[in-house]
Amino acid sequence: MAAWGLLHDRAAQLAPLLFTWFDLGATAIVLLIAGTLLAGMFMFIRIASDDSDRYKVLKEMVETLFGTPAHLRQQPENNADKAIVKTDKSAEAAIAAFSEPCPACSETVTERDSTCPSCGLQLL
């Protein structure tokens, strides 16, 4: 019984020391994980905001998730060609004459009519 009492007393003395080391180790691990996540976020932001083409795929992914989707973004190399095509199409549409039936009364209206002469419907 006396040996058991001494062993119990020795364990009672070591317990706070073991818990202190355990607490320090757990705190160090948590701080290490938090620091790694923070460094990873900084690197991700740095890569995503890089203007070079090294991380082009990653940058497009970030833009799609947090910015304008890729299919809505303007492509710098194709802008001049598309602008010319759009200008030509709009010029052709302005020149082309048309006549259609009015949606309300079916009387024929032309591109010169802003309202239907028969029923007064506002045309677009």
The first five atom37 places (N, CA, C, CB, O) and aatype in JSON, in Angstrom:
{
  "aatype": [12, 0, 0, 17, 7, 10, 10, 8, 3, 1, 0, 0, 5, 10, 0, 14, 10, 10, 13, 16, 17, 13, 3, 10, 7, 0, 16, 0, 9, 19, 10, 10, 9, 0, 7, 16, 10, 10, 0, 7, 12, 13, 12, 13, 9, 1, 9, 0, 15, 3, 3, 15, 3, 1, 18, 11, 19, 10, 11, 6, 12, 19, 6, 16, 10, 13, 7, 16, 14, 0, 8, 10, 1, 5, 5, 14, 6, 2, 2, 0, 3, 11, 0, 9, 19, 11, 16, 3, 11, 15, 0, 6, 0, 0, 9, 0, 0, 13, 15, 6, 14, 4, 14, 0, 4, 15, 6, 16, 19, 16, 6, 1, 3, 15, 16, 4, 14, 15, 4, 7, 10, 5, 10, 10],
  "atom_mask": [
    [1, 1, 1, 1, 1],
    [1, 1, 1, 1, 1],
    [1, 1, 1, 1, 1],
    [1, 1, 1, 1, 1],
    [1, 1, 1, 0, 1],
    [1, 1, 1, 1, 1],
    [1, 1, 1, 1, 1],
    [1, 1, 1, 1, 1],
    [1, 1, 1, 1, 1],
    [1, 1, 1, 1, 1],
    [1, 1, 1, 1, 1],
    [1, 1, 1, 1, 1],
    [1, 1, 1, 1, 1],
    [1, 1, 1, 1, 1],
    [1, 1, 1, 1, 1],
    [1, 1, 1, 1, 1],
    [1, 1, 1, 1, 1],
    [1, 1, 1, 1, 1],
    [1, 1, 1, 1, 1],
    [1, 1, 1, 1, 1],
    [1, 1, 1, 1, 1],
    [1, 1, 1, 1, 1],
    [1, 1, 1, 1, 1],
    [1, 1, 1, 1, 1],
    [1, 1, 1, 0, 1],
    [1, 1, 1, 1, 1],
    [1, 1, 1, 1, 1],
    [1, 1, 1, 1, 1],
    [1, 1, 1, 1, 1],
    [1, 1, 1, 1, 1],
    [1, 1, 1, 1, 1],
    [1, 1, 1, 1, 1],
    [1, 1, 1, 1, 1],
    [1, 1, 1, 1, 1],
    [1, 1, 1, 0, 1],
    [1, 1, 1, 1, 1],
    [1, 1, 1, 1, 1],
    [1, 1, 1, 1, 1],
    [1, 1, 1, 1, 1],
    [1, 1, 1, 0, 1],
    [1, 1, 1, 1, 1],
    [1, 1, 1, 1, 1],
    [1, 1, 1, 1, 1],
    [1, 1, 1, 1, 1],
    [1, 1, 1, 1, 1],
    [1, 1, 1, 1, 1],
    [1, 1, 1, 1, 1],
    [1, 1, 1, 1, 1],
    [1, 1, 1, 1, 1],
    [1, 1, 1, 1, 1],
    [1, 1, 1, 1, 1],
    [1, 1, 1, 1, 1],
    [1, 1, 1, 1, 1],
    [1, 1, 1, 1, 1],
    [1, 1, 1, 1, 1],
    [1, 1, 1, 1, 1],
    [1, 1, 1, 1, 1],
    [1, 1, 1, 1, 1],
    [1, 1, 1, 1, 1],
    [1, 1, 1, 1, 1],
    [1, 1, 1, 1, 1],
    [1, 1, 1, 1, 1],
    [1, 1, 1, 1, 1],
    [1, 1, 1, 1, 1],
    [1, 1, 1, 1, 1],
    [1, 1, 1, 1, 1],
    [1, 1, 1, 0, 1],
    [1, 1, 1, 1, 1],
    [1, 1, 1, 1, 1],
    [1, 1, 1, 1, 1],
    [1, 1, 1, 1, 1],
    [1, 1, 1, 1, 1],
    [1, 1, 1, 1, 1],
    [1, 1, 1, 1, 1],
    [1, 1, 1, 1, 1],
    [1, 1, 1, 1, 1],
    [1, 1, 1, 1, 1],
    [1, 1, 1, 1, 1],
    [1, 1, 1, 1, 1],
    [1, 1, 1, 1, 1],
    [1, 1, 1, 1, 1],
    [1, 1, 1, 1, 1],
    [1, 1, 1, 1, 1],
    [1, 1, 1, 1, 1],
    [1, 1, 1, 1, 1],
    [1, 1, 1, 1, 1],
    [1, 1, 1, 1, 1],
    [1, 1, 1, 1, 1],
    [1, 1, 1, 1, 1],
    [1, 1, 1, 1, 1],
    [1, 1, 1, 1, 1],
    [1, 1, 1, 1, 1],
    [1, 1, 1, 1, 1],
    [1, 1, 1, 1, 1],
    [1, 1, 1, 1, 1],
    [1, 1, 1, 1, 1],
    [1, 1, 1, 1, 1],
    [1, 1, 1, 1, 1],
    [1, 1, 1, 1, 1],
    [1, 1, 1, 1, 1],
    [1, 1, 1, 1, 1],
    [1, 1, 1, 1, 1],
    [1, 1, 1, 1, 1],
    [1, 1, 1, 1, 1],
    [1, 1, 1, 1, 1],
    [1, 1, 1, 1, 1],
    [1, 1, 1, 1, 1],
    [1, 1, 1, 1, 1],
    [1, 1, 1, 1, 1],
    [1, 1, 1, 1, 1],
    [1, 1, 1, 1, 1],
    [1, 1, 1, 1, 1],
    [1, 1, 1, 1, 1],
    [1, 1, 1, 1, 1],
    [1, 1, 1, 1, 1],
    [1, 1, 1, 1, 1],
    [1, 1, 1, 1, 1],
    [1, 1, 1, 1, 1],
    [1, 1, 1, 1, 1],
    [1, 1, 1, 0, 1],
    [1, 1, 1, 1, 1],
    [1, 1, 1, 1, 1],
    [1, 1, 1, 1, 1],
    [1, 1, 1, 1, 1]
  ],
  "atom_positions": [
    [[0.8, -1.19, 0.0], [0.0, 0.0, 0.0], [0.84, 1.25, 0.0], [-0.91, 0.0, 1.17], [0.49, 2.25, -0.63]],
    [[1.96, 1.2, 0.7], [2.81, 2.37, 0.76], [3.4, 2.65, -0.61], [3.93, 2.17, 1.79], [3.56, 3.82, -0.98]],
    [[3.72, 1.6, -1.39], [4.27, 1.79, -2.73], [3.23, 2.42, -3.65], [4.76, 0.44, -3.32], [3.53, 3.29, -4.47]],
    [[2.01, 1.97, -3.47], [0.92, 2.54, -4.28], [0.74, 4.01, -3.97], [-0.39, 1.78, -4.02], [0.51, 4.8, -4.89]],
    [[0.84, 4.41, -2.76], [0.7, 5.8, -2.35], [1.82, 6.66, -2.92], [0.0, 0.0, 0.0], [1.58, 7.79, -3.35]],
    [[3.06, 6.12, -2.93], [4.18, 6.87, -3.5], [4.03, 7.02, -5.01], [5.51, 6.17, -3.18], [4.32, 8.08, -5.56]],
    [[3.57, 5.97, -5.68], [3.35, 6.02, -7.12], [2.25, 7.02, -7.46], [2.98, 4.63, -7.65], [2.34, 7.76, -8.45]],
    [[1.23, 7.04, -6.64], [0.12, 7.97, -6.85], [0.59, 9.41, -6.66], [-1.04, 7.66, -5.9], [0.22, 10.3, -7.42]],
    [[1.42, 9.63, -5.64], [1.95, 10.98, -5.39], [2.85, 11.43, -6.54], [2.72, 11.02, -4.06], [2.82, 12.59, -6.95]],
    [[3.66, 10.51, -7.06], [4.57, 10.84, -8.16], [3.77, 11.19, -9.42], [5.55, 9.65, -8.44], [4.12, 12.13, -10.13]],
    [[2.71, 10.45, -9.71], [1.86, 10.73, -10.88], [1.16, 12.06, -10.72], [0.83, 9.6, -11.08], [0.98, 12.8, -11.69]],
    [[0.77, 12.38, -9.5], [0.1, 13.67, -9.26], [1.06, 14.82, -9.49], [-0.46, 13.72, -7.84], [0.64, 15.9, -9.9]],
    [[2.34, 14.61, -9.23], [3.32, 15.67, -9.46], [3.65, 15.82, -10.95], [4.61, 15.38, -8.66], [3.91, 16.93, -11.41]],
    [[3.63, 14.72, -11.72], [3.97, 14.77, -13.14], [2.8, 15.23, -14.01], [4.44, 13.41, -13.6], [3.02, 15.71, -15.13]],
    [[1.6, 15.09, -13.54], [0.42, 15.41, -14.36], [0.42, 16.85, -14.86], [-0.84, 15.15, -13.58], [0.22, 17.06, -16.06]],
    [[0.62, 17.86, -14.02], [0.62, 19.24, -14.55], [1.73, 19.48, -15.57], [0.76, 20.23, -13.41], [1.55, 20.23, -16.53]],
    [[2.88, 18.83, -15.37], [3.99, 19.0, -16.3], [3.64, 18.4, -17.66], [5.26, 18.35, -15.74], [3.94, 19.0, -18.69]],
    [[3.01, 17.22, -17.67], [2.62, 16.59, -18.93], [1.54, 17.4, -19.65], [2.12, 15.16, -18.68], [1.57, 17.55, -20.87]],
    [[0.59, 17.91, -18.88], [-0.46, 18.72, -19.5], [0.1, 20.01, -20.08], [-1.56, 19.03, -18.49], [-0.37, 20.49, -21.11]],
    [[1.1, 20.58, -19.42], [1.73, 21.8, -19.93], [2.41, 21.53, -21.27], [2.74, 22.35, -18.91], [2.26, 22.31, -22.2]],
    [[3.16, 20.42, -21.37], [3.81, 20.08, -22.63], [2.79, 19.75, -23.71], [4.76, 18.9, -22.44], [2.98, 20.11, -24.88]],
    [[1.73, 19.08, -23.33], [0.67, 18.76, -24.3], [0.02, 20.04, -24.81], [-0.38, 17.84, -23.66], [-0.23, 20.18, -26.0]],
    [[-0.27, 20.98, -23.9], [-0.87, 22.25, -24.3], [0.05, 23.04, -25.23], [-1.21, 23.09, -23.07], [-0.4, 23.61, -26.23]],
    [[1.33, 23.07, -24.89], [2.28, 23.78, -25.74], [2.39, 23.14, -27.13], [3.67, 23.83, -25.08], [2.45, 23.84, -28.14]],
    [[2.42, 21.83, -27.17], [2.5, 21.12, -28.45], [1.26, 21.35, -29.31], [0.0, 0.0, 0.0], [1.37, 21.6, -30.51]],
    [[0.08, 21.27, -28.69], [-1.16, 21.49, -29.43], [-1.24, 22.92, -29.94], [-2.37, 21.18, -28.56], [-1.67, 23.16, -31.07]],
    [[-0.83, 23.88, -29.12], [-0.84, 25.28, -29.54], [0.12, 25.5, -30.7], [-0.47, 26.2, -28.36], [-0.2, 26.22, -31.64]],
    [[1.29, 24.89, -30.62], [2.27, 25.03, -31.7], [1.74, 24.45, -33.01], [3.6, 24.35, -31.32], [1.94, 25.03, -34.07]],
    [[1.09, 23.31, -32.94], [0.53, 22.69, -34.14], [-0.57, 23.56, -34.74], [-0.03, 21.29, -33.82], [-0.61, 23.75, -35.96]],
    [[-1.45, 24.08, -33.91], [-2.53, 24.94, -34.41], [-1.97, 26.21, -35.04], [-3.5, 25.3, -33.27], [-2.43, 26.63, -36.1]],
    [[-0.97, 26.82, -34.39], [-0.36, 28.03, -34.96], [0.37, 27.72, -36.27], [0.61, 28.65, -33.96], [0.35, 28.54, -37.19]],
    [[1.0, 26.57, -36.36], [1.67, 26.17, -37.6], [0.66, 25.99, -38.74], [2.46, 24.88, -37.38], [0.91, 26.42, -39.86]],
    [[-0.45, 25.35, -38.45], [-1.5, 25.16, -39.46], [-2.08, 26.51, -39.89], [-2.62, 24.25, -38.93], [-2.28, 26.75, -41.08]],
    [[-2.35, 27.39, -38.92], [-2.9, 28.71, -39.25], [-1.91, 29.53, -40.09], [-3.26, 29.48, -37.97], [-2.31, 30.2, -41.04]],
    [[-0.63, 29.47, -39.74], [0.39, 30.18, -40.51], [0.51, 29.64, -41.93], [0.0, 0.0, 0.0], [0.68, 30.41, -42.88]],
    [[0.42, 28.32, -42.07], [0.47, 27.71, -43.4], [-0.72, 28.14, -44.25], [0.51, 26.18, -43.29], [-0.55, 28.47, -45.43]],
    [[-1.91, 28.15, -43.67], [-3.09, 28.6, -44.41], [-2.98, 30.06, -44.8], [-4.35, 28.38, -43.57], [-3.34, 30.43, -45.92]],
    [[-2.5, 30.89, -43.91], [-2.34, 32.32, -44.21], [-1.32, 32.53, -45.33], [-1.91, 33.09, -42.95], [-1.55, 33.33, -46.24]],
    [[-0.2, 31.83, -45.26], [0.81, 31.94, -46.32], [0.25, 31.43, -47.65], [2.08, 31.15, -45.95], [0.53, 32.01, -48.7]],
    [[-0.52, 30.37, -47.6], [-1.15, 29.85, -48.82], [-2.11, 30.85, -49.43], [0.0, 0.0, 0.0], [-2.16, 30.99, -50.66]],
    [[-2.89, 31.54, -48.61], [-3.81, 32.56, -49.13], [-3.05, 33.7, -49.77], [-4.71, 33.09, -48.01], [-3.44, 34.18, -50.84]],
    [[-1.97, 34.15, -49.14], [-1.17, 35.23, -49.73], [-0.57, 34.8, -51.07], [-0.05, 35.66, -48.77], [-0.58, 35.57, -52.03]],
    [[-0.06, 33.57, -51.13], [0.5, 33.09, -52.39], [-0.58, 32.97, -53.46], [1.19, 31.74, -52.19], [-0.33, 33.3, -54.62]],
    [[-1.76, 32.52, -53.1], [-2.86, 32.38, -54.05], [-3.27, 33.74, -54.6], [-4.07, 31.7, -53.39], [-3.49, 33.89, -55.8]],
    [[-3.36, 34.74, -53.73], [-3.72, 36.09, -54.18], [-2.61, 36.66, -55.06], [-3.96, 37.03, -52.97], [-2.89, 37.31, -56.07]],
    [[-1.39, 36.4, -54.7], [-0.27, 36.89, -55.51], [-0.26, 36.25, -56.89], [1.06, 36.63, -54.79], [-0.02, 36.93, -57.89]],
    [[-0.52, 34.97, -56.95], [-0.57, 34.27, -58.23], [-1.76, 34.75, -59.05], [-0.65, 32.74, -58.02], [-1.63, 34.96, -60.26]],
    [[-2.9, 34.93, -58.41], [-4.11, 35.33, -59.13], [-4.01, 36.75, -59.67], [-5.32, 35.22, -58.24], [-4.65, 37.07, -60.67]],
    [[-3.22, 37.6, -59.04], [-3.11, 38.98, -59.51], [-1.87, 39.2, -60.36], [-3.09, 39.92, -58.32], [-1.58, 40.34, -60.73]],
    [[-1.15, 38.15, -60.68], [0.06, 38.25, -61.51], [-0.33, 38.55, -62.95], [0.9, 36.94, -61.43], [-1.27, 37.94, -63.48]],
    [[0.37, 39.48, -63.6], [0.05, 39.86, -64.97], [0.72, 38.98, -66.01], [0.43, 41.29, -65.2], [0.36, 39.04, -67.19]],
    [[1.67, 38.17, -65.62], [2.33, 37.31, -66.6], [1.42, 36.14, -66.94], [3.69, 36.8, -66.05], [0.39, 35.92, -66.3]],
    [[1.79, 35.4, -67.96], [0.98, 34.26, -68.4], [1.41, 32.94, -67.77], [1.04, 34.14, -69.9], [1.02, 31.88, -68.25]],
    [[2.2, 33.0, -66.7], [2.66, 31.77, -66.07], [1.51, 31.01, -65.42], [3.73, 32.08, -65.02], [1.47, 29.78, -65.47]],
    [[0.59, 31.72, -64.83], [-0.52, 31.09, -64.12], [-1.83, 31.43, -64.81], [-0.55, 31.53, -62.64], [-2.82, 31.76, -64.15]],
    [[-1.86, 31.35, -66.12], [-3.02, 31.78, -66.9], [-4.28, 30.96, -66.56], [-2.72, 31.66, -68.4], [-5.36, 31.53, -66.41]],
    [[-4.13, 29.65, -66.45], [-5.28, 28.79, -66.16], [-5.85, 29.1, -64.78], [-4.88, 27.31, -66.25], [-7.07, 29.2, -64.61]],
    [[-4.97, 29.25, -63.79], [-5.43, 29.56, -62.43], [-6.09, 30.92, -62.38], [-4.25, 29.51, -61.45], [-7.11, 31.1, -61.71]],
    [[-5.53, 31.88, -63.09], [-6.09, 33.23, -63.11], [-7.47, 33.23, -63.76], [-5.16, 34.2, -63.84], [-8.38, 33.91, -63.28]],
    [[-7.65, 32.47, -64.84], [-8.96, 32.38, -65.49], [-9.98, 31.73, -64.55], [-8.87, 31.58, -66.79], [-11.14, 32.12, -64.53]],
    [[-9.53, 30.73, -63.78], [-10.43, 30.09, -62.84], [-10.89, 31.06, -61.76], [-9.75, 28.88, -62.2], [-12.06, 31.1, -61.41]],
    [[-9.95, 31.86, -61.24], [-10.29, 32.84, -60.21], [-11.21, 33.91, -60.78], [-9.0, 33.49, -59.63], [-12.17, 34.31, -60.12]],
    [[-10.93, 34.38, -61.99], [-11.79, 35.38, -62.62], [-13.2, 34.84, -62.82], [-11.2, 35.81, -63.97], [-14.17, 35.56, -62.61]],
    [[-13.3, 33.58, -63.2], [-14.62, 32.99, -63.41], [-15.37, 32.86, -62.09], [-14.5, 31.62, -64.07], [-16.58, 33.1, -62.04]],
    [[-14.67, 32.49, -61.02], [-15.33, 32.32, -59.73], [-15.72, 33.65, -59.1], [-14.44, 31.56, -58.79], [-16.83, 33.78, -58.58]],
    [[-14.83, 34.63, -59.13], [-15.04, 35.86, -58.37], [-15.26, 37.09, -59.23], [-13.89, 36.09, -57.48], [-15.56, 38.16, -58.69]],
    [[-15.12, 36.99, -60.52], [-15.25, 38.16, -61.38], [-16.17, 37.89, -62.54], [0.0, 0.0, 0.0], [-17.16, 37.16, -62.42]],
    [[-15.84, 38.48, -63.64], [-16.62, 38.31, -64.85], [-16.32, 36.95, -65.46], [-16.33, 39.45, -65.86], [-15.15, 36.59, -65.6]],
    [[-17.33, 36.19, -65.83], [-17.08, 34.89, -66.46], [-16.31, 35.05, -67.78], [-18.41, 34.17, -66.72], [-16.35, 36.1, -68.42]],
    [[-15.61, 34.0, -68.15], [-14.73, 34.05, -69.32], [-15.49, 34.38, -70.6], [-13.99, 32.74, -69.49], [-14.97, 35.09, -71.46]],
    [[-16.7, 33.87, -70.74], [-17.43, 34.13, -71.99], [-17.96, 35.55, -72.07], [-18.57, 33.15, -72.12], [-18.39, 35.98, -73.14]],
    [[-17.95, 36.3, -70.96], [-18.39, 37.69, -70.99], [-17.22, 38.67, -71.01], [-19.27, 37.98, -69.8], [-17.42, 39.86, -71.26]],
    [[-16.0, 38.19, -70.75], [-14.82, 39.06, -70.75], [-14.44, 39.44, -72.16], [-13.65, 38.38, -70.05], [-14.6, 38.64, -73.09]],
    [[-13.94, 40.65, -72.33], [-13.47, 41.1, -73.64], [-12.09, 40.52, -73.9], [-13.45, 42.64, -73.72], [-11.21, 40.57, -73.04]],
    [[-11.92, 39.97, -75.07], [-10.62, 39.45, -75.47], [-9.88, 40.54, -76.23], [-10.77, 38.16, -76.34], [-10.38, 41.0, -77.26]],
    [[-8.7, 40.96, -75.78], [-8.01, 42.09, -76.4], [-7.61, 41.84, -77.85], [-6.8, 42.43, -75.61], [-7.61, 42.78, -78.65]],
    [[-7.25, 40.61, -78.22], [-6.8, 40.37, -79.58], [-7.96, 40.33, -80.58], [-6.03, 39.08, -79.64], [-7.74, 40.55, -81.77]],
    [[-9.17, 40.06, -80.11], [-10.31, 39.95, -81.02], [-11.2, 41.18, -81.02], [-11.12, 38.75, -80.65], [-12.17, 41.23, -81.77]],
    [[-10.9, 42.17, -80.2], [-11.77, 43.34, -80.08], [-11.88, 44.12, -81.38], [-11.27, 44.25, -78.99], [-12.98, 44.54, -81.75]],
    [[-10.78, 44.33, -82.08], [-10.81, 45.14, -83.29], [-11.64, 44.45, -84.37], [-9.38, 45.4, -83.8], [-12.44, 45.09, -85.05]],
    [[-11.46, 43.14, -84.53], [-12.21, 42.41, -85.54], [-13.7, 42.4, -85.23], [-11.7, 40.98, -85.66], [-14.53, 42.6, -86.12]],
    [[-14.05, 42.17, -83.97], [-15.46, 42.13, -83.59], [-16.11, 43.5, -83.71], [-15.61, 41.62, -82.16], [-17.28, 43.59, -84.08]],
    [[-15.37, 44.56, -83.41], [-15.92, 45.91, -83.52], [-16.24, 46.24, -84.97], [-14.95, 46.95, -82.94], [-17.26, 46.86, -85.26]],
    [[-15.37, 45.82, -85.88], [-15.62, 46.07, -87.3], [-16.84, 45.29, -87.76], [-14.39, 45.7, -88.15], [-17.68, 45.83, -88.49]],
    [[-16.95, 44.03, -87.35], [-18.08, 43.2, -87.75], [-19.38, 43.78, -87.19], [-17.89, 41.75, -87.27], [-20.38, 43.84, -87.91]],
    [[-19.38, 44.21, -85.92], [-20.59, 44.78, -85.32], [-20.99, 46.07, -86.02], [-20.37, 45.04, -83.83], [-22.18, 46.31, -86.23]],
    [[-20.01, 46.89, -86.37], [-20.31, 48.14, -87.06], [-20.92, 47.86, -88.42], [-19.04, 49.0, -87.21], [-21.88, 48.53, -88.82]],
    [[-20.39, 46.89, -89.14], [-20.93, 46.54, -90.45], [-22.35, 46.0, -90.33], [-20.04, 45.5, -91.13], [-23.22, 46.36, -91.13]],
    [[-22.6, 45.15, -89.33], [-23.94, 44.59, -89.16], [-24.95, 45.66, -88.78], [-23.92, 43.49, -88.09], [-26.07, 45.66, -89.29]],
    [[-24.56, 46.58, -87.88], [-25.5, 47.63, -87.49], [-25.76, 48.58, -88.64], [-24.96, 48.41, -86.28], [-26.88, 49.08, -88.78]],
    [[-24.76, 48.84, -89.47], [-24.97, 49.71, -90.64], [-25.91, 49.04, -91.63], [-23.63, 50.05, -91.32], [-26.78, 49.69, -92.21]],
    [[-25.74, 47.73, -91.84], [-26.62, 47.01, -92.74], [-28.05, 46.99, -92.21], [-26.12, 45.58, -92.95], [-29.0, 47.12, -92.97]],
    [[-28.2, 46.83, -90.91], [-29.53, 46.79, -90.31], [-30.21, 48.15, -90.42], [-29.46, 46.36, -88.85], [-31.43, 48.21, -90.62]],
    [[-29.45, 49.23, -90.31], [-30.04, 50.56, -90.41], [-30.47, 50.87, -91.84], [-29.06, 51.62, -89.91], [-31.46, 51.56, -92.06]],
    [[-29.72, 50.36, -92.81], [-30.03, 50.63, -94.21], [-31.18, 49.76, -94.7], [-28.79, 50.4, -95.08], [-32.01, 50.22, -95.48]],
    [[-31.25, 48.53, -94.26], [-32.23, 47.58, -94.77], [-33.65, 48.02, -94.42], [-31.96, 46.17, -94.23], [-33.96, 48.31, -93.26]],
    [[-34.48, 48.05, -95.43], [-35.89, 48.39, -95.21], [-36.66, 47.12, -94.89], [-36.5, 49.11, -96.46], [-36.34, 46.04, -95.36]],
    [[-37.69, 47.28, -94.08], [-38.52, 46.13, -93.76], [-39.96, 46.58, -93.63], [-38.03, 45.44, -92.46], [-40.26, 47.76, -93.42]],
    [[-40.83, 45.62, -93.74], [-42.25, 45.87, -93.46], [-42.78, 44.61, -92.8], [-43.06, 46.22, -94.78], [-42.59, 43.49, -93.29]],
    [[-43.45, 44.81, -91.69], [-43.99, 43.7, -90.9], [-45.41, 44.02, -90.5], [-43.12, 43.43, -89.66], [-45.81, 45.19, -90.49]],
    [[-46.18, 43.0, -90.17], [-47.52, 43.28, -89.64], [-47.44, 43.75, -88.19], [-48.42, 42.03, -89.75], [-46.6, 43.27, -87.43]],
    [[-48.3, 44.68, -87.83], [-48.38, 45.16, -86.45], [-48.84, 44.01, -85.56], [-49.35, 46.39, -86.33], [-49.77, 43.3, -85.93]],
    [[-48.22, 43.81, -84.39], [-48.63, 42.71, -83.52], [-50.04, 42.88, -82.97], [-47.66, 42.59, -82.37], [-50.68, 41.89, -82.6]],
    [[-50.54, 44.12, -82.91], [-51.86, 44.34, -82.33], [-52.98, 44.24, -83.37], [-51.91, 45.69, -81.65], [-53.99, 43.57, -83.15]],
    [[-52.79, 44.93, -84.51], [-53.9, 45.01, -85.47], [-53.59, 44.4, -86.82], [-54.3, 46.44, -85.67], [-54.45, 44.37, -87.69]],
    [[-52.38, 43.9, -87.03], [-51.93, 43.24, -88.25], [-51.83, 44.15, -89.46], [-52.85, 42.12, -88.57], [-51.73, 43.66, -90.58]],
    [[-51.85, 45.45, -89.27], [-51.61, 46.36, -90.39], [-50.11, 46.44, -90.64], [-52.21, 47.78, -90.11], [-49.32, 46.33, -89.7]],
    [[-49.71, 46.62, -91.89], [-48.29, 46.64, -92.24], [-47.64, 47.93, -91.76], [-48.12, 46.48, -93.76], [-48.13, 49.02, -92.02]],
    [[-46.5, 47.77, -91.04], [-45.71, 48.91, -90.58], [-44.3, 48.78, -91.17], [-45.66, 48.98, -89.01], [-43.86, 47.67, -91.49]],
    [[-43.6, 49.9, -91.32], [-42.25, 49.9, -91.89], [-41.26, 50.41, -90.86], [-42.19, 50.77, -93.17], [-41.62, 50.72, -89.72]],
    [[-39.97, 50.5, -91.27], [-38.92, 50.97, -90.36], [-39.08, 52.44, -90.02], [-37.55, 50.73, -90.97], [-38.5, 52.9, -89.04]],
    [[-39.84, 53.18, -90.8], [-40.03, 54.61, -90.55], [-41.1, 54.88, -89.49], [-40.4, 55.32, -91.84], [-41.15, 55.98, -88.93]],
    [[-41.94, 53.9, -89.2], [-43.04, 54.1, -88.25], [-42.55, 53.84, -86.83], [-44.24, 53.18, -88.58], [-42.01, 52.78, -86.54]],
    [[-42.74, 54.82, -85.94], [-42.44, 54.59, -84.53], [-43.68, 54.14, -83.78], [-41.86, 55.87, -83.88], [-43.59, 53.51, -82.72]],
    [[-44.84, 54.46, -84.32], [-46.12, 53.97, -83.8], [-46.93, 53.43, -84.96], [-46.91, 55.1, -83.04], [-46.76, 53.85, -86.1]],
    [[-47.8, 52.5, -84.67], [-48.66, 51.93, -85.7], [-49.66, 53.0, -86.15], [-49.4, 50.65, -85.18], [-50.32, 53.6, -85.3]],
    [[-49.79, 53.25, -87.47], [-50.73, 54.27, -87.93], [-52.19, 53.91, -87.66], [-50.54, 54.51, -89.4], [-53.04, 54.8, -87.59]],
    [[-52.48, 52.63, -87.52], [-53.87, 52.21, -87.33], [-54.28, 52.22, -85.87], [-54.06, 50.83, -87.91], [-55.29, 52.84, -85.51]],
    [[-53.51, 51.55, -85.0], [-53.93, 51.4, -83.6], [-53.12, 52.25, -82.63], [-53.83, 49.95, -83.2], [-53.52, 52.37, -81.47]],
    [[-52.01, 52.84, -83.06], [-51.21, 53.7, -82.19], [-50.27, 52.95, -81.26], [0.0, 0.0, 0.0], [-49.76, 53.54, -80.31]],
    [[-50.03, 51.67, -81.51], [-49.12, 50.88, -80.69], [-47.69, 51.4, -80.85], [-49.2, 49.37, -81.07], [-47.23, 51.61, -81.98]],
    [[-46.99, 51.6, -79.73], [-45.59, 52.06, -79.77], [-44.71, 50.91, -80.25], [-45.13, 52.56, -78.36], [-44.7, 49.83, -79.66]],
    [[-43.97, 51.13, -81.33], [-43.11, 50.1, -81.91], [-41.66, 50.34, -81.49], [-43.23, 50.09, -83.45], [-41.25, 51.48, -81.28]],
    [[-40.91, 49.29, -81.39], [-39.5, 49.41, -81.0], [-38.6, 49.49, -82.19], [-39.08, 48.25, -80.13], [-37.38, 49.59, -82.04]]
  ]
}
